[in-house]
């Protein structure tokens, strides 16, 4: 599942702040931090 920013939320005044992630990547990173 993609956790990418919505195109309608990104513009010149509000650039993308984070790289695109998937739910699996996000969960994997959180689980690694808890070890």
CHARMM internal coordinates of N, CA and C (Angstrom, degrees):
IC EDIT
DIST 1 N 1 CA 1.4435
DIST 1 CA 1 C 1.5234
ANGL 1 N 1 CA 1 C 107.89
DIST 1 C 2 N 1.3057
ANGL 1 CA 1 C 2 N 115.82
DIHE 1 N 1 CA 1 C 2 N 126.99
DIST 2 N 2 CA 1.4610
ANGL 1 C 2 N 2 CA 121.38
DIHE 1 CA 1 C 2 N 2 CA -179.00
DIST 2 CA 2 C 1.5203
ANGL 2 N 2 CA 2 C 111.24
DIHE 1 C 2 N 2 CA 2 C -78.35
DIST 2 C 3 N 1.3296
ANGL 2 CA 2 C 3 N 115.59
DIHE 2 N 2 CA 2 C 3 N 138.63
DIST 3 N 3 CA 1.4601
ANGL 2 C 3 N 3 CA 122.04
DIHE 2 CA 2 C 3 N 3 CA 174.70
DIST 3 CA 3 C 1.5266
ANGL 3 N 3 CA 3 C 109.82
DIHE 2 C 3 N 3 CA 3 C -113.70
DIST 3 C 4 N 1.3256
ANGL 3 CA 3 C 4 N 116.69
DIHE 3 N 3 CA 3 C 4 N 31.71
DIST 4 N 4 CA 1.4607
ANGL 3 C 4 N 4 CA 122.35
DIHE 3 CA 3 C 4 N 4 CA -178.65
DIST 4 CA 4 C 1.5234
ANGL 4 N 4 CA 4 C 110.68
DIHE 3 C 4 N 4 CA 4 C -68.73
DIST 4 C 5 N 1.3253
ANGL 4 CA 4 C 5 N 115.25
DIHE 4 N 4 CA 4 C 5 N 151.20
DIST 5 N 5 CA 1.4635
ANGL 4 C 5 N 5 CA 120.80
DIHE 4 CA 4 C 5 N 5 CA 176.28
DIST 5 CA 5 C 1.5189
ANGL 5 N 5 CA 5 C 109.76
DIHE 4 C 5 N 5 CA 5 C -63.56
DIST 5 C 6 N 1.3094
ANGL 5 CA 5 C 6 N 116.19
DIHE 5 N 5 CA 5 C 6 N 145.88
DIST 6 N 6 CA 1.4601
ANGL 5 C 6 N 6 CA 120.67
DIHE 5 CA 5 C 6 N 6 CA 176.50
DIST 6 CA 6 C 1.5237
ANGL 6 N 6 CA 6 C 109.30
DIHE 5 C 6 N 6 CA 6 C -74.08
DIST 6 C 7 N 1.3285
ANGL 6 CA 6 C 7 N 117.04
DIHE 6 N 6 CA 6 C 7 N 134.46
DIST 7 N 7 CA 1.4622
ANGL 6 C 7 N 7 CA 120.95
DIHE 6 CA 6 C 7 N 7 CA -179.40
DIST 7 CA 7 C 1.5225
ANGL 7 N 7 CA 7 C 111.93
DIHE 6 C 7 N 7 CA 7 C -57.20
DIST 7 C 8 N 1.3161
ANGL 7 CA 7 C 8 N 117.29
DIHE 7 N 7 CA 7 C 8 N -33.83
DIST 8 N 8 CA 1.4630
ANGL 7 C 8 N 8 CA 120.64
DIHE 7 CA 7 C 8 N 8 CA -178.78
DIST 8 CA 8 C 1.5289
ANGL 8 N 8 CA 8 C 112.27
DIHE 7 C 8 N 8 CA 8 C -71.22
DIST 8 C 9 N 1.3286
ANGL 8 CA 8 C 9 N 117.58
DIHE 8 N 8 CA 8 C 9 N -10.45
DIST 9 N 9 CA 1.4697
ANGL 8 C 9 N 9 CA 121.65
DIHE 8 CA 8 C 9 N 9 CA -179.72
DIST 9 CA 9 C 1.5249
ANGL 9 N 9 CA 9 C 112.57
DIHE 8 C 9 N 9 CA 9 C -99.95
DIST 9 C 10 N 1.3275
ANGL 9 CA 9 C 10 N 117.35
DIHE 9 N 9 CA 9 C 10 N -3.79
DIST 10 N 10 CA 1.4577
ANGL 9 C 10 N 10 CA 121.97
DIHE 9 CA 9 C 10 N 10 CA -176.91
DIST 10 CA 10 C 1.5215
ANGL 10 N 10 CA 10 C 109.19
DIHE 9 C 10 N 10 CA 10 C -112.85
DIST 10 C 11 N 1.3319
ANGL 10 CA 10 C 11 N 116.03
DIHE 10 N 10 CA 10 C 11 N 128.61
DIST 11 N 11 CA 1.4615
ANGL 10 C 11 N 11 CA 121.11
DIHE 10 CA 10 C 11 N 11 CA 174.18
DIST 11 CA 11 C 1.5257
ANGL 11 N 11 CA 11 C 108.23
DIHE 10 C 11 N 11 CA 11 C -153.68
DIST 11 C 12 N 1.3198
ANGL 11 CA 11 C 12 N 117.50
DIHE 11 N 11 CA 11 C 12 N -173.12
DIST 12 N 12 CA 1.4597
ANGL 11 C 12 N 12 CA 121.50
DIHE 11 CA 11 C 12 N 12 CA -176.97
DIST 12 CA 12 C 1.5288
ANGL 12 N 12 CA 12 C 111.99
DIHE 11 C 12 N 12 CA 12 C -61.01
DIST 12 C 13 N 1.3065
ANGL 12 CA 12 C 13 N 117.35
DIHE 12 N 12 CA 12 C 13 N -34.86
DIST 13 N 13 CA 1.4666
ANGL 12 C 13 N 13 CA 121.22
DIHE 12 CA 12 C 13 N 13 CA -179.53
DIST 13 CA 13 C 1.5268
ANGL 13 N 13 CA 13 C 112.52
DIHE 12 C 13 N 13 CA 13 C -83.39
DIST 13 C 14 N 1.3203
ANGL 13 CA 13 C 14 N 116.61
DIHE 13 N 13 CA 13 C 14 N -20.65
DIST 14 N 14 CA 1.4641
ANGL 13 C 14 N 14 CA 122.36
DIHE 13 CA 13 C 14 N 14 CA -178.62
DIST 14 CA 14 C 1.5298
ANGL 14 N 14 CA 14 C 109.77
DIHE 13 C 14 N 14 CA 14 C -132.27
DIST 14 C 15 N 1.3394
ANGL 14 CA 14 C 15 N 117.30
DIHE 14 N 14 CA 14 C 15 N 74.83
DIST 15 N 15 CA 1.4670
ANGL 14 C 15 N 15 CA 119.81
DIHE 14 CA 14 C 15 N 15 CA -178.32
DIST 15 CA 15 C 1.5267
ANGL 15 N 15 CA 15 C 111.56
DIHE 14 C 15 N 15 CA 15 C -70.54
DIST 15 C 16 N 1.3177
ANGL 15 CA 15 C 16 N 114.80
DIHE 15 N 15 CA 15 C 16 N 162.78
DIST 16 N 16 CA 1.4664
ANGL 15 C 16 N 16 CA 120.81
DIHE 15 CA 15 C 16 N 16 CA 178.29
DIST 16 CA 16 C 1.5280
ANGL 16 N 16 CA 16 C 108.29
DIHE 15 C 16 N 16 CA 16 C -62.58
DIST 16 C 17 N 1.3131
ANGL 16 CA 16 C 17 N 117.46
DIHE 16 N 16 CA 16 C 17 N 127.27
DIST 17 N 17 CA 1.4621
ANGL 16 C 17 N 17 CA 122.24
DIHE 16 CA 16 C 17 N 17 CA -176.77
DIST 17 CA 17 C 1.5304
ANGL 17 N 17 CA 17 C 112.91
DIHE 16 C 17 N 17 CA 17 C -93.32
DIST 17 C 18 N 1.3331
ANGL 17 CA 17 C 18 N 118.02
DIHE 17 N 17 CA 17 C 18 N -23.70
DIST 18 N 18 CA 1.4563
ANGL 17 C 18 N 18 CA 121.83
DIHE 17 CA 17 C 18 N 18 CA -175.22
DIST 18 CA 18 C 1.5205
ANGL 18 N 18 CA 18 C 110.09
DIHE 17 C 18 N 18 CA 18 C -134.18
DIST 18 C 19 N 1.3380
ANGL 18 CA 18 C 19 N 115.88
DIHE 18 N 18 CA 18 C 19 N 154.02
DIST 19 N 19 CA 1.4564
ANGL 18 C 19 N 19 CA 119.92
DIHE 18 CA 18 C 19 N 19 CA 176.28
DIST 19 CA 19 C 1.5275
ANGL 19 N 19 CA 19 C 109.65
DIHE 18 C 19 N 19 CA 19 C -71.28
DIST 19 C 20 N 1.3118
ANGL 19 CA 19 C 20 N 116.57
DIHE 19 N 19 CA 19 C 20 N 158.63
DIST 20 N 20 CA 1.4612
ANGL 19 C 20 N 20 CA 120.77
DIHE 19 CA 19 C 20 N 20 CA 178.64
DIST 20 CA 20 C 1.5301
ANGL 20 N 20 CA 20 C 109.97
DIHE 19 C 20 N 20 CA 20 C -68.20
DIST 20 C 21 N 1.3003
ANGL 20 CA 20 C 21 N 116.14
DIHE 20 N 20 CA 20 C 21 N 140.72
DIST 21 N 21 CA 1.4612
ANGL 20 C 21 N 21 CA 123.92
DIHE 20 CA 20 C 21 N 21 CA 179.44
DIST 21 CA 21 C 1.5105
ANGL 21 N 21 CA 21 C 109.16
DIHE 20 C 21 N 21 CA 21 C -129.03
DIST 21 C 22 N 1.3146
ANGL 21 CA 21 C 22 N 115.13
DIHE 21 N 21 CA 21 C 22 N 163.45
DIST 22 N 22 CA 1.4617
ANGL 21 C 22 N 22 CA 120.22
DIHE 21 CA 21 C 22 N 22 CA 166.89
DIST 22 CA 22 C 1.5283
ANGL 22 N 22 CA 22 C 106.54
DIHE 21 C 22 N 22 CA 22 C -108.53
DIST 22 C 23 N 1.3046
ANGL 22 CA 22 C 23 N 116.86
DIHE 22 N 22 CA 22 C 23 N 162.41
DIST 23 N 23 CA 1.4608
ANGL 22 C 23 N 23 CA 120.60
DIHE 22 CA 22 C 23 N 23 CA 178.36
DIST 23 CA 23 C 1.5278
ANGL 23 N 23 CA 23 C 110.23
DIHE 22 C 23 N 23 CA 23 C -60.28
DIST 23 C 24 N 1.3249
ANGL 23 CA 23 C 24 N 117.04
DIHE 23 N 23 CA 23 C 24 N -37.78
DIST 24 N 24 CA 1.4595
ANGL 23 C 24 N 24 CA 121.13
DIHE 23 CA 23 C 24 N 24 CA 178.99
DIST 24 CA 24 C 1.5217
ANGL 24 N 24 CA 24 C 112.36
DIHE 23 C 24 N 24 CA 24 C -63.87
DIST 24 C 25 N 1.3331
ANGL 24 CA 24 C 25 N 117.22
DIHE 24 N 24 CA 24 C 25 N -42.56
DIST 25 N 25 CA 1.4614
ANGL 24 C 25 N 25 CA 121.02
DIHE 24 CA 24 C 25 N 25 CA 177.77
DIST 25 CA 25 C 1.5261
ANGL 25 N 25 CA 25 C 110.77
DIHE 24 C 25 N 25 CA 25 C -63.36
DIST 25 C 26 N 1.3254
ANGL 25 CA 25 C 26 N 116.22
DIHE 25 N 25 CA 25 C 26 N -43.15
DIST 26 N 26 CA 1.4560
ANGL 25 C 26 N 26 CA 121.09
DIHE 25 CA 25 C 26 N 26 CA -179.76
DIST 26 CA 26 C 1.5254
ANGL 26 N 26 CA 26 C 110.29
DIHE 25 C 26 N 26 CA 26 C -61.97
DIST 26 C 27 N 1.3237
ANGL 26 CA 26 C 27 N 117.21
DIHE 26 N 26 CA 26 C 27 N -48.51
DIST 27 N 27 CA 1.4585
ANGL 26 C 27 N 27 CA 121.53
DIHE 26 CA 26 C 27 N 27 CA -179.38
DIST 27 CA 27 C 1.5236
ANGL 27 N 27 CA 27 C 110.64
DIHE 26 C 27 N 27 CA 27 C -62.64
DIST 27 C 28 N 1.3205
ANGL 27 CA 27 C 28 N 117.62
DIHE 27 N 27 CA 27 C 28 N -43.44
DIST 28 N 28 CA 1.4583
ANGL 27 C 28 N 28 CA 121.60
DIHE 27 CA 27 C 28 N 28 CA 179.59
DIST 28 CA 28 C 1.5247
ANGL 28 N 28 CA 28 C 110.58
DIHE 27 C 28 N 28 CA 28 C -59.49
DIST 28 C 29 N 1.3220
ANGL 28 CA 28 C 29 N 117.18
DIHE 28 N 28 CA 28 C 29 N -43.85
DIST 29 N 29 CA 1.4642
ANGL 28 C 29 N 29 CA 120.96
DIHE 28 CA 28 C 29 N 29 CA 179.58
DIST 29 CA 29 C 1.5287
ANGL 29 N 29 CA 29 C 111.01
DIHE 28 C 29 N 29 CA 29 C -64.18
DIST 29 C 30 N 1.3073
ANGL 29 CA 29 C 30 N 117.78
DIHE 29 N 29 CA 29 C 30 N -43.40
DIST 30 N 30 CA 1.4767
ANGL 29 C 30 N 30 CA 120.92
DIHE 29 CA 29 C 30 N 30 CA 179.34
DIST 30 CA 30 C 1.5234
ANGL 30 N 30 CA 30 C 110.81
DIHE 29 C 30 N 30 CA 30 C -63.65
DIST 30 C 31 N 1.3325
ANGL 30 CA 30 C 31 N 117.49
DIHE 30 N 30 CA 30 C 31 N -40.86
DIST 31 N 31 CA 1.4593
ANGL 30 C 31 N 31 CA 120.47
DIHE 30 CA 30 C 31 N 31 CA -179.95
DIST 31 CA 31 C 1.5242
ANGL 31 N 31 CA 31 C 111.42
DIHE 30 C 31 N 31 CA 31 C -66.82
DIST 31 C 32 N 1.3170
ANGL 31 CA 31 C 32 N 117.85
DIHE 31 N 31 CA 31 C 32 N -36.83
DIST 32 N 32 CA 1.4672
ANGL 31 C 32 N 32 CA 121.16
DIHE 31 CA 31 C 32 N 32 CA 177.72
DIST 32 CA 32 C 1.5244
ANGL 32 N 32 CA 32 C 110.86
DIHE 31 C 32 N 32 CA 32 C -65.91
DIST 32 C 33 N 1.3305
ANGL 32 CA 32 C 33 N 117.79
DIHE 32 N 32 CA 32 C 33 N -35.36
DIST 33 N 33 CA 1.4631
ANGL 32 C 33 N 33 CA 121.59
DIHE 32 CA 32 C 33 N 33 CA 179.45
DIST 33 CA 33 C 1.5204
ANGL 33 N 33 CA 33 C 111.70
DIHE 32 C 33 N 33 CA 33 C -67.80
DIST 33 C 34 N 1.3216
ANGL 33 CA 33 C 34 N 117.98
DIHE 33 N 33 CA 33 C 34 N -26.50
DIST 34 N 34 CA 1.4624
ANGL 33 C 34 N 34 CA 120.78
DIHE 33 CA 33 C 34 N 34 CA -175.88
DIST 34 CA 34 C 1.5301
ANGL 34 N 34 CA 34 C 112.98
DIHE 33 C 34 N 34 CA 34 C -84.51
DIST 34 C 35 N 1.3306
ANGL 34 CA 34 C 35 N 117.60
DIHE 34 N 34 CA 34 C 35 N -6.94
DIST 35 N 35 CA 1.4788
ANGL 34 C 35 N 35 CA 120.46
DIHE 34 CA 34 C 35 N 35 CA -179.37
DIST 35 CA 35 C 1.5030
ANGL 35 N 35 CA 35 C 112.04
DIHE 34 C 35 N 35 CA 35 C -72.83
END
COOR INIT
IC SEED 1 N 1 CA 1 C
IC BUILD
